Amino acid sequence: MIKNLMKPSTLLAASAIALSALATNVSAQNTGTTGYLVDTRGAVVKDAFNLCWRTGYWSPAMAIAECDPDLVPKPRPTPRPAATPPKPAPKPPARKPPAPKPPAPKPVIEKVTMAADALFDFDKAVIKPDAKGKLDDLVGKIKGVNLEVVIAIGHTDRIGSNAYNMKLSLRRANSVKAYLVSKGIPANRIYTEGKGEKQPVKDCPRMKDSKKLIACLAPNRRVDVEMVGTRTKK
């Protein structure tokens, strides 16, 4: 059996001729607008190692991804849109301020004056039981009153000297003051004065019977008590 053997030099020559013919065929299809050889179908011509054939005027600017992916400029990444900040939570509706309260009515102050009589026996400065009852009633009325002053004015009948009766009337006024203080009235709120026989409330004619005269003049032996203060009307 006869073998057809070709020398290496003959094989290389044949390859060169084939490539030359191929180059002639593809050159007719190449428009010069690319840096690679293309065949009649427009496909890039590649060698046995799958490498693209470059033209003589190829430059890196003509690189395509199919042949030279490392030389093709990478597309810039599309910037991500900025994150939209979360919407602030809606503010709660403003509360209406409460309606102002109507001003409280101004208190009305009224002046209060109360009076009581404390009677005494002849030539005495000791308060009689019935007089104590009148004073107790006055003390009860003072509660709830803004006390300003209590005025106690002592009096006597006309029997006796004027000087003596002045002292006796003052003792009677002080006796009433002491009783009121014992009931809780501040001593510094009580004013005392003696008028003697100058302000009688009853005038009696002269009598020979002294007992009848003393009995007739009894209303003059007294202490006039007056309380002055204020009270708030509701």
BAFI-3210 file (N, C-alpha, C; in Angstrom, 3 decimals, decimal comma, padded with zeros to 6 digits):
// residues 234
n [1|2|3|4|5|6|7|8|9|10|11|12|13|14|15|16|17|18|19|20|21|22|23|24|25|26|27|28|29|30|31|32|33|34|35|36|37|38|39|40|41|42|43|44|45|46|47|48|49|50|51|52|53|54|55|56|57|58|59|60|61|62|63|64|65|66|67|68|69|70|71|72|73|74|75|76|77|78|79|80|81|82|83|84|85|86|87|88|89|90|91|92|93|94|95|96|97|98|99|100|101|102|103|104|105|106|107|108|109|110|111|112|113|114|115|116|117|118|119|120|121|122|123|124|125|126|127|128|129|130|131|132|133|134|135|136|137|138|139|140|141|142|143|144|145|146|147|148|149|150|151|152|153|154|155|156|157|158|159|160|161|162|163|164|165|166|167|168|169|170|171|172|173|174|175|176|177|178|179|180|181|182|183|184|185|186|187|188|189|190|191|192|193|194|195|196|197|198|199|200|201|202|203|204|205|206|207|208|209|210|211|212|213|214|215|216|217|218|219|220|221|222|223|224|225|226|227|228|229|230|231|232|233|234]
n.u [000,857|000,584|001,539|000,438|002,360|003,032|005,403|006,454|007,071|005,672|003,041|002,796|003,026|000,750|-001,190|-000,679|-001,393|-004,068|-005,010|-004,356|-006,083|-008,437|-008,225|-008,347|-010,966|-012,449|-011,589|-012,873|-015,338|-014,902|-015,426|-013,810|-014,575|-014,403|-012,072|-011,483|-011,302|-013,994|-016,298|-018,194|-020,707|-020,669|-019,624|-017,117|-013,857|-012,089|-009,186|-007,652|-007,384|-009,480|-009,200|-009,656|-009,150|-007,248|-007,300|-004,942|-005,107|-006,120|-006,964|-006,836|-009,140|-011,000|-011,749|-013,815|-016,323|-016,564|-014,118|-011,943|-012,508|-011,373|-010,448|-012,558|-014,406|-015,865|-019,306|-020,598|-021,765|-025,200|-026,298|-027,689|-030,920|-031,354|-032,121|-035,389|-036,279|-038,004|-041,398|-042,317|-043,986|-047,419|-048,382|-050,033|-053,355|-053,661|-054,459|-057,290|-057,135|-058,400|-061,524|-061,505|-062,073|-064,895|-064,481|-064,285|-066,934|-066,632|-066,174|-068,645|-068,426|-069,826|-070,659|-070,844|-072,596|-073,121|-074,916|-075,116|-076,409|-075,060|-076,036|-075,818|-075,699|-076,480|-073,772|-071,925|-069,583|-069,861|-070,879|-074,226|-076,249|-078,235|-077,184|-074,848|-075,920|-076,769|-074,292|-073,110|-074,704|-073,961|-071,266|-071,630|-072,711|-070,563|-068,974|-067,796|-067,480|-065,315|-063,640|-063,238|-063,244|-064,231|-066,241|-066,539|-068,425|-068,676|-071,173|-072,842|-075,334|-076,740|-076,166|-073,861|-070,443|-069,038|-066,366|-066,042|-067,989|-066,958|-064,714|-066,034|-067,615|-065,651|-064,547|-066,685|-066,780|-064,305|-064,805|-066,624|-064,969|-063,073|-064,743|-065,477|-062,985|-062,512|-064,193|-062,966|-062,484|-060,074|-057,986|-056,730|-058,484|-060,498|-061,897|-062,112|-063,947|-064,886|-067,788|-069,007|-071,638|-072,640|-074,160|-077,057|-079,796|-082,221|-084,275|-084,952|-087,204|-086,499|-086,460|-087,611|-087,460|-084,836|-084,435|-086,407|-085,530|-083,049|-083,902|-085,346|-083,332|-081,918|-081,556|-079,537|-077,212|-074,975|-073,250|-072,527|-072,145|-070,560|-070,008|-067,880|-067,357|-066,605|-068,320|-068,433|-070,555|-072,211]
n.v [-001,198|002,183|005,099|008,504|010,956|014,168|016,699|018,759|021,358|021,588|021,432|023,784|025,644|025,150|025,881|028,584|029,383|028,839|030,554|032,925|032,890|032,941|035,399|036,968|036,532|037,513|040,067|041,415|041,672|043,236|046,417|048,314|049,666|048,368|046,846|044,205|041,113|039,997|037,474|036,432|036,345|038,247|037,631|037,643|036,660|033,896|032,253|028,937|028,850|030,224|032,962|036,299|037,682|040,451|043,542|045,406|048,036|048,062|049,297|049,898|051,335|050,224|047,863|045,036|043,445|040,743|039,877|041,225|041,539|042,690|045,125|046,631|049,436|049,461|049,652|052,394|052,063|052,270|054,915|054,443|055,421|058,059|057,276|057,641|059,770|058,754|059,607|062,143|061,423|062,135|065,122|065,260|066,481|069,843|070,615|072,261|075,093|075,019|076,513|079,690|079,994|081,525|084,594|084,493|085,573|088,705|089,045|090,417|092,831|093,474|095,761|095,111|095,601|095,073|095,056|095,060|095,091|095,277|094,869|096,178|095,820|098,269|100,389|098,415|096,339|093,888|091,542|090,860|087,823|087,727|089,610|088,348|086,426|087,974|088,862|086,423|085,730|087,708|087,029|084,619|085,569|086,850|084,949|083,960|086,488|089,012|090,355|093,647|095,578|095,675|097,604|098,734|100,583|101,998|102,938|104,895|105,563|108,709|108,960|109,710|111,029|112,745|112,083|109,664|108,128|108,059|106,399|104,083|103,466|102,812|100,527|098,792|098,569|097,336|094,962|093,745|093,442|091,550|089,347|088,856|088,277|085,875|084,322|083,997|086,215|088,329|090,236|092,550|093,534|094,735|097,654|099,833|102,172|104,683|106,497|107,552|109,304|110,733|110,053|109,215|106,909|106,989|109,230|110,150|111,538|113,522|111,775|110,981|108,474|106,426|103,822|103,485|105,393|104,338|101,989|103,088|104,311|102,181|101,279|102,972|102,075|100,490|098,760|099,567|097,616|097,258|095,726|095,785|094,882|093,013|091,156|088,614|088,478|085,757]
n.w [000,000|-000,895|000,629|000,791|001,434|002,654|002,647|005,442|004,669|002,374|003,433|004,974|002,928|001,530|003,408|003,608|001,069|001,165|003,183|001,977|-000,178|001,266|002,529|000,287|-000,472|001,781|001,908|-000,007|001,124|003,286|004,461|005,455|007,607|009,953|012,218|011,748|009,846|007,841|006,722|003,776|004,879|006,716|009,132|011,663|010,792|012,074|013,419|013,774|016,491|017,483|017,395|016,398|013,149|012,596|010,772|008,759|009,482|011,948|015,156|018,754|019,329|017,647|018,721|019,417|021,447|020,953|019,975|021,251|024,223|026,500|025,698|025,072|026,049|029,241|030,000|031,745|035,051|035,716|037,602|040,773|041,698|044,005|047,318|048,370|050,904|053,861|054,277|056,536|059,603|059,860|061,470|064,577|064,864|065,878|069,185|070,309|072,348|075,680|076,394|077,893|081,363|082,784|084,519|088,052|090,088|091,643|095,107|097,211|099,560|102,647|105,159|108,576|111,498|114,865|117,945|121,536|124,853|128,072|131,260|134,661|138,222|140,769|141,448|140,767|138,923|137,876|135,543|134,838|134,822|132,731|131,033|130,195|128,521|126,332|125,427|124,687|122,548|120,768|120,319|118,936|116,540|115,479|114,274|111,114|110,231|109,154|111,502|112,600|114,738|118,171|120,098|123,328|125,452|128,558|131,004|133,581|136,177|137,382|139,996|142,449|142,354|139,525|138,825|140,125|138,875|136,261|136,511|137,379|135,151|133,260|134,440|134,178|131,359|130,884|132,182|130,503|128,259|129,209|129,432|126,777|125,663|126,936|125,486|123,114|121,506|120,071|122,204|121,318|119,520|120,797|121,970|124,695|126,686|129,057|129,818|131,984|133,602|131,477|129,206|129,446|129,025|130,043|131,802|135,053|137,461|140,396|143,439|146,717|147,752|147,685|146,755|144,828|143,028|142,255|140,993|138,909|137,433|136,381|133,569|132,738|133,830|132,304|129,572|126,392|123,629|120,595|117,539|114,735|111,427|108,374|105,823|103,409|100,699|099,233]
ca.u [000,000|001,432|001,071|000,647|002,952|003,436|006,449|005,983|007,176|004,573|001,818|002,804|002,785|-000,674|-001,958|-000,500|-002,165|-005,495|-005,258|-004,293|-007,349|-009,493|-008,063|-008,819|-012,430|-013,043|-011,226|-013,894|-016,491|-014,547|-015,668|-012,825|-015,153|-014,060|-010,654|-011,408|-011,733|-015,303|-016,559|-019,299|-021,903|-020,504|-019,104|-015,690|-013,041|-011,259|-008,251|-007,901|-007,370|-010,670|-008,779|-010,112|-008,121|-007,272|-006,834|-003,698|-005,346|-006,816|-006,480|-007,625|-010,454|-011,914|-011,962|-015,198|-016,380|-016,426|-012,720|-011,058|-013,398|-010,642|-010,161|-013,813|-014,763|-016,990|-020,371|-020,689|-022,953|-026,292|-026,388|-028,936|-031,644|-031,209|-033,220|-036,374|-036,415|-039,377|-042,256|-042,506|-045,302|-048,299|-048,513|-051,399|-054,067|-053,445|-055,591|-057,803|-056,997|-059,704|-062,160|-061,174|-063,143|-065,388|-063,909|-065,105|-067,551|-065,939|-066,971|-069,241|-068,168|-070,822|-070,313|-071,729|-072,543|-074,000|-074,881|-075,722|-076,306|-074,748|-076,527|-075,114|-076,354|-076,048|-072,416|-071,204|-068,990|-069,987|-071,893|-075,375|-076,462|-078,959|-076,269|-073,943|-076,632|-076,705|-072,911|-072,894|-075,376|-073,124|-070,086|-072,070|-072,906|-069,262|-068,402|-068,014|-067,307|-063,942|-063,783|-062,361|-063,107|-065,360|-066,203|-067,312|-068,512|-069,327|-071,995|-073,389|-076,437|-076,261|-075,909|-072,435|-069,681|-068,673|-065,075|-066,250|-068,752|-066,070|-063,922|-066,935|-068,025|-064,519|-064,430|-067,729|-066,350|-063,215|-065,386|-067,165|-063,826|-062,529|-065,656|-065,375|-061,695|-062,674|-064,963|-062,144|-062,290|-058,733|-058,009|-056,301|-059,588|-061,538|-061,615|-062,970|-063,974|-065,902|-068,442|-069,607|-073,086|-072,904|-075,049|-078,137|-080,847|-083,493|-084,225|-085,918|-087,325|-085,931|-087,322|-087,128|-087,160|-083,615|-084,543|-087,175|-084,673|-082,048|-084,595|-085,704|-082,118|-081,231|-081,104|-078,329|-076,038|-074,843|-072,118|-072,954|-071,149|-070,781|-069,013|-067,792|-066,563|-067,077|-068,720|-068,513|-071,816|-072,055]
ca.v [000,000|003,375|006,246|009,840|011,780|015,506|017,275|019,930|022,603|021,600|021,707|025,206|026,390|024,994|026,696|029,986|029,648|028,844|031,790|034,024|032,874|033,386|036,841|037,634|036,476|038,343|041,478|042,031|041,954|044,190|047,792|049,228|050,364|047,597|046,466|042,746|040,508|039,346|036,655|036,904|036,447|039,363|037,142|037,885|035,480|033,485|031,188|027,661|029,081|031,066|034,349|037,091|038,237|041,909|044,155|046,147|049,357|047,885|050,065|049,519|051,985|049,411|046,578|044,641|042,543|039,346|039,543|041,810|042,087|043,472|046,458|047,374|050,203|048,938|050,657|052,950|051,569|053,241|055,311|054,132|056,638|058,351|056,756|058,656|059,774|058,418|060,753|062,326|061,047|063,321|065,719|065,148|067,776|070,712|070,671|073,590|075,443|075,036|077,831|080,300|079,976|082,882|085,082|084,288|086,835|089,378|089,012|091,679|093,034|094,291|096,206|094,506|096,222|094,409|095,726|094,379|095,838|094,494|095,656|095,955|096,273|099,583|100,509|097,173|096,148|092,460|091,334|090,086|086,623|088,000|090,346|087,369|085,789|088,875|088,858|085,136|085,817|088,553|086,243|083,679|086,287|087,298|083,871|084,197|087,909|089,507|091,325|094,811|096,110|095,625|098,818|098,596|101,888|101,854|104,060|104,816|106,505|110,019|108,940|109,721|112,116|112,544|111,390|108,257|107,450|107,840|105,191|102,930|103,123|102,162|099,185|097,992|098,290|096,350|093,686|093,166|093,035|090,310|088,256|088,569|087,610|084,487|083,634|083,845|087,451|088,865|091,420|093,751|093,980|095,291|099,007|100,169|103,580|105,006|107,787|108,032|109,564|111,761|109,622|108,381|106,506|107,221|110,344|109,932|112,721|113,375|110,998|110,848|107,052|106,125|102,530|103,701|106,134|103,388|101,101|103,861|104,614|100,925|101,185|103,771|101,325|099,562|098,838|099,422|096,831|097,328|094,982|096,264|093,983|092,831|089,798|088,448|087,924|084,680]
ca.w [000,000|-001,049|001,417|000,250|002,488|002,218|003,469|006,225|003,921|001,418|004,205|005,316|001,699|001,193|004,353|003,252|-000,129|001,548|003,911|001,029|-000,923|002,180|002,721|-000,918|-000,460|002,838|001,739|-000,841|001,958|004,338|004,014|006,049|008,754|011,143|012,267|011,668|008,595|007,901|005,531|002,946|005,699|007,651|010,410|011,831|010,487|013,206|013,093|014,452|017,943|017,752|017,503|015,270|012,298|012,574|009,541|008,922|010,062|013,252|016,319|019,955|019,335|016,851|019,393|019,684|022,602|020,527|019,729|022,269|025,277|027,504|025,187|024,878|027,255|030,006|030,181|033,100|035,769|035,857|039,025|041,441|042,143|045,441|048,144|048,771|052,371|054,281|054,573|057,989|060,117|059,928|062,789|065,115|064,789|067,036|070,096|070,578|073,773|076,356|076,502|079,196|082,346|083,098|085,775|089,238|090,520|092,735|096,332|097,643|100,986|103,325|106,501|109,569|112,825|115,826|119,243|122,678|126,117|129,272|132,395|135,926|139,450|141,259|141,957|140,527|137,591|137,576|134,488|135,286|133,984|131,494|130,154|129,599|127,407|125,176|124,901|124,013|121,254|119,910|119,927|117,910|115,279|114,956|113,459|109,691|109,945|109,271|112,586|112,606|116,092|119,096|120,930|124,577|126,117|129,845|131,470|134,941|136,416|137,836|141,432|142,734|141,726|138,109|138,756|140,520|137,820|135,103|136,802|137,426|133,783|132,593|134,995|133,551|129,977|130,942|132,577|129,266|127,428|129,746|129,120|125,339|125,435|127,378|124,449|121,906|120,747|120,354|123,071|120,592|118,680|121,652|122,464|125,841|127,083|130,059|129,608|133,229|133,598|130,462|128,107|129,975|128,090|130,735|132,765|136,133|138,332|141,739|144,320|148,090|147,980|146,909|146,076|143,615|142,086|141,722|140,066|137,717|136,653|136,038|132,161|132,494|134,309|131,176|128,632|125,000|122,881|119,145|116,750|113,366|110,579|106,995|105,488|101,965|100,221|098,265]
c.u [000,872|000,805|001,427|001,146|003,379|004,449|005,903|006,059|006,050|003,269|001,715|002,497|001,326|-001,538|-001,868|-001,341|-003,648|-005,852|-005,249|-005,587|-008,477|-009,449|-008,591|-010,330|-013,045|-012,719|-012,258|-015,109|-016,201|-014,674|-014,674|-013,363|-014,915|-012,593|-010,443|-011,868|-013,080|-015,505|-017,758|-020,595|-021,831|-019,973|-017,617|-014,938|-012,123|-010,359|-008,591|-007,934|-008,511|-010,292|-009,200|-008,916|-008,292|-006,776|-005,572|-003,912|-006,119|-006,178|-007,333|-009,003|-011,474|-012,257|-013,435|-015,180|-016,177|-014,968|-011,782|-011,907|-012,661|-010,385|-011,420|-014,149|-015,997|-018,059|-020,425|-021,944|-023,994|-026,425|-027,760|-029,652|-031,496|-032,436|-034,144|-036,530|-037,842|-040,168|-042,425|-043,919|-046,188|-048,427|-049,934|-052,088|-053,885|-054,705|-056,028|-057,632|-058,362|-060,246|-061,861|-062,388|-063,626|-064,831|-064,879|-065,713|-066,814|-066,812|-067,473|-069,078|-069,260|-070,346|-071,342|-071,520|-073,571|-073,847|-075,543|-075,527|-075,983|-075,115|-075,849|-075,997|-075,771|-074,669|-071,609|-070,639|-069,007|-071,140|-073,000|-075,616|-077,193|-078,106|-075,277|-074,617|-076,604|-075,311|-072,599|-073,540|-074,568|-071,901|-070,453|-072,249|-071,583|-068,630|-068,770|-067,878|-065,831|-063,961|-062,766|-062,156|-064,397|-065,213|-067,109|-067,258|-069,324|-070,072|-072,436|-074,639|-075,864|-075,934|-074,399|-071,733|-069,318|-067,377|-065,231|-066,976|-067,918|-065,258|-064,802|-067,355|-066,905|-064,319|-065,478|-067,354|-065,251|-063,732|-065,975|-066,041|-063,271|-063,428|-065,561|-064,059|-061,791|-063,452|-064,217|-061,967|-060,902|-058,808|-057,638|-057,373|-060,675|-061,093|-062,615|-062,848|-065,079|-066,466|-069,069|-071,115|-073,526|-073,950|-076,153|-079,138|-082,230|-083,310|-085,342|-086,011|-086,693|-086,946|-086,711|-086,743|-085,981|-083,736|-085,323|-086,346|-083,642|-082,696|-084,948|-084,499|-081,363|-080,772|-079,837|-077,054|-075,764|-073,483|-072,698|-071,826|-071,513|-069,637|-069,069|-066,885|-067,136|-067,415|-068,875|-069,843|-071,537|-072,995]
c.v [001,219|004,502|007,537|010,710|013,102|016,024|018,466|021,201|022,718|021,953|023,173|026,048|026,336|025,836|028,157|030,345|029,758|030,131|032,970|034,111|033,361|034,883|037,590|037,694|037,443|039,806|042,198|042,419|043,007|045,609|048,788|049,964|049,612|047,237|044,982|042,286|039,839|038,560|037,220|037,047|037,605|038,920|037,376|036,582|035,202|032,361|029,935|027,809|030,014|032,520|035,082|037,619|039,742|042,402|044,941|047,504|049,270|048,771|049,674|050,167|051,183|048,101|046,348|043,598|041,102|038,935|040,023|042,411|042,958|044,900|047,302|048,146|049,621|050,022|051,141|052,427|052,676|053,632|054,976|055,420|056,825|057,850|057,891|058,640|059,464|059,673|060,908|061,949|062,287|063,833|065,553|066,503|068,571|070,752|072,106|073,913|075,474|076,451|078,426|080,276|081,402|083,341|084,876|085,624|087,427|089,353|090,409|091,781|093,931|094,609|095,645|095,213|095,535|095,087|094,862|095,247|094,860|095,352|095,219|096,393|097,617|099,488|099,206|097,162|094,677|092,268|090,447|088,902|086,916|088,798|089,404|086,668|086,655|088,891|087,550|085,140|086,646|087,791|085,244|084,341|086,724|086,232|084,097|085,643|088,253|090,669|092,443|095,329|095,852|096,817|098,608|099,928|101,712|103,119|103,804|105,691|107,792|110,051|108,829|110,841|111,752|111,760|109,909|107,494|107,207|106,557|103,952|102,505|102,409|100,738|098,258|097,628|097,230|094,981|092,971|092,681|091,702|089,124|087,874|087,865|086,146|083,659|083,547|085,086|088,001|090,154|092,682|094,266|094,682|096,642|099,326|101,653|103,767|106,404|108,344|108,165|110,493|111,361|108,687|108,034|106,695|108,322|110,135|111,203|112,470|112,653|110,957|109,416|106,671|104,804|102,674|104,442|105,207|102,451|101,815|104,103|103,360|100,855|101,972|103,055|100,178|099,678|098,605|098,737|096,866|096,611|095,495|095,327|093,923|091,377|089,729|087,808|086,852|084,908]
c.w [000,000|-000,289|000,736|001,348|001,908|003,197|004,223|005,437|002,921|002,092|004,538|004,083|001,321|002,103|003,993|002,054|000,233|002,267|002,968|000,249|-000,055|002,375|001,512|-000,930|000,528|002,626|000,908|-000,021|003,008|003,814|004,574|007,248|010,034|011,089|012,155|010,291|008,802|006,622|004,781|003,728|006,691|008,991|010,472|011,597|011,659|012,770|013,874|015,951|018,376|018,018|016,244|014,487|012,241|011,230|009,816|009,555|011,376|014,321|017,533|019,995|018,567|017,518|019,603|020,783|022,197|020,410|020,831|023,400|026,297|027,044|024,989|026,155|027,928|030,143|031,637|033,806|035,910|037,326|039,596|041,850|043,648|046,189|048,566|050,282|052,762|054,601|056,081|058,399|060,210|061,354|063,297|065,050|066,072|067,893|070,313|072,058|074,426|076,473|077,881|080,115|082,611|084,436|086,933|089,671|091,711|093,991|096,690|099,159|101,566|104,739|107,479|110,902|113,721|117,180|120,305|123,908|127,240|130,479|133,692|137,091|139,871|141,909|141,800|139,099|137,197|136,593|135,029|134,343|132,684|130,499|129,475|128,417|126,159|124,554|124,176|122,627|120,262|119,423|118,833|116,566|114,653|114,059|111,986|109,284|110,098|110,255|112,461|114,036|116,875|120,038|122,143|125,333|127,413|130,262|132,919|135,024|136,999|139,327|141,654|142,004|140,295|137,988|139,093|139,414|136,562|135,310|136,796|136,020|133,021|133,111|134,366|132,106|129,953|131,363|131,359|128,354|127,903|129,404|127,635|125,002|125,845|126,365|123,123|121,077|121,074|121,166|122,322|119,638|119,503|122,206|123,578|126,177|128,133|129,831|130,898|133,099|132,472|129,417|128,640|128,873|128,732|131,761|133,809|136,995|139,695|142,626|145,717|148,382|147,072|146,165|144,763|142,566|141,456|140,701|138,776|136,823|136,172|134,578|131,883|132,951|133,309|130,508|127,240|124,217|121,401|118,430|115,321|112,573|109,183|106,765|103,974|101,588|099,181|097,087]
res [m|i|k|n|l|m|k|p|s|t|l|l|a|a|s|a|i|a|l|s|a|l|a|t|n|v|s|a|q|n|t|g|t|t|g|y|l|v|d|t|r|g|a|v|v|k|d|a|f|n|l|c|w|r|t|g|y|w|s|p|a|m|a|i|a|e|c|d|p|d|l|v|p|k|p|r|p|t|p|r|p|a|a|t|p|p|k|p|a|p|k|p|p|a|r|k|p|p|a|p|k|p|p|a|p|k|p|v|i|e|k|v|t|m|a|a|d|a|l|f|d|f|d|k|a|v|i|k|p|d|a|k|g|k|l|d|d|l|v|g|k|i|k|g|v|n|l|e|v|v|i|a|i|g|h|t|d|r|i|g|s|n|a|y|n|m|k|l|s|l|r|r|a|n|s|v|k|a|y|l|v|s|k|g|i|p|a|n|r|i|y|t|e|g|k|g|e|k|q|p|v|k|d|c|p|r|m|k|d|s|k|k|l|i|a|c|l|a|p|n|r|r|v|d|v|e|m|v|g|t|r|t|k|k]
***
